[in-house]
Structure formats: C-alpha cells, structure tokens
Amino acid sequence: MNTVAGEAMTETIVDIDKLTRWAEDFKTAGNVVRLGILFMLCGSEILSEKLKSLTFGQMREILGYPNTSRANSNLAYHLSALIDARFIEKEPLQIEKGSSGIEVIYHLSPKGRQFLGDFSVLQVMKEKLGKKT
C-alpha cells in the first residue's frame, strides 16, 4: 500500500477513454457562452420537466444580448458549434395550432445530458431548482 504523509492511499484506475472524451468535449463546451447555453437549457428542461426547451429569442434575452445582427450572429455561431458537437439539438415547433408560424426550439441532446451528468451538474441544478432527482 502506498502512503502519502502517513495516510493510506487506495489505488484507482484512471479511465483514459473517459478522460479523452471529456478533453474533446471541453474544447467545445469550455467557452463561457456555450457553457451558459448548456446550463440554460438544462435549467429550462428541469423547470419545465420537458425535453423541449428554449427558442433562439428566449436564449438571447436570458443572455442579455441585444436584438442586433451582430449579437444574433454571435449566438448563432455558438449554437452551431454545440449542434455540430452533438451537445444540443434543434427542431421545428409549431407555435399555435392552425398557425403557419414555425419556430425552432433547442434542447439538450443525450450527449449534452451525459456531459452535464458526468460532472453532477444535472443533480446540483435539480437540487438548486427544488426538483427531486
């Protein structure tokens, strides 16, 4: 048994495959806007208890972005990066029955949920938002 400063150390096996996956995932999620989007979608889904989450406009508003072409382009860029990395998904959502208006809604993908779950983000957010796990 190895000891450090007189305390017994237990041997652990490092899961290199998981660490490699996380390192790749952090390249995408490690941006403040993208991480904010992931947390926002996670919180929204916990509060609504649905997979369907937020629209582009709702996210822009929560982030405090103005409704300008520059801000919209910036948000679209980050959403595209998260979609390309399969952290989030988007789908059309009919606004009202009989309405021709279609809006896109964004939600976490299984990969996004797994990533947040690996770091207990889902559990912590549920506790903070008063939802049972």
Secondary structure, 3 states (H helix, E strand, C coil): CCEECCEECCCCCCCHHHHHHHHHHHHHHCCHHHHHHHHHHHHHHHHHCCCCCEEHHHHHHHHCCCCCHHHHHHHHHHHHHHHHCCCEEEEEEECCCCCCCEEEEEEECHHHHHHHHHCCHHHHHHHHCCCCC
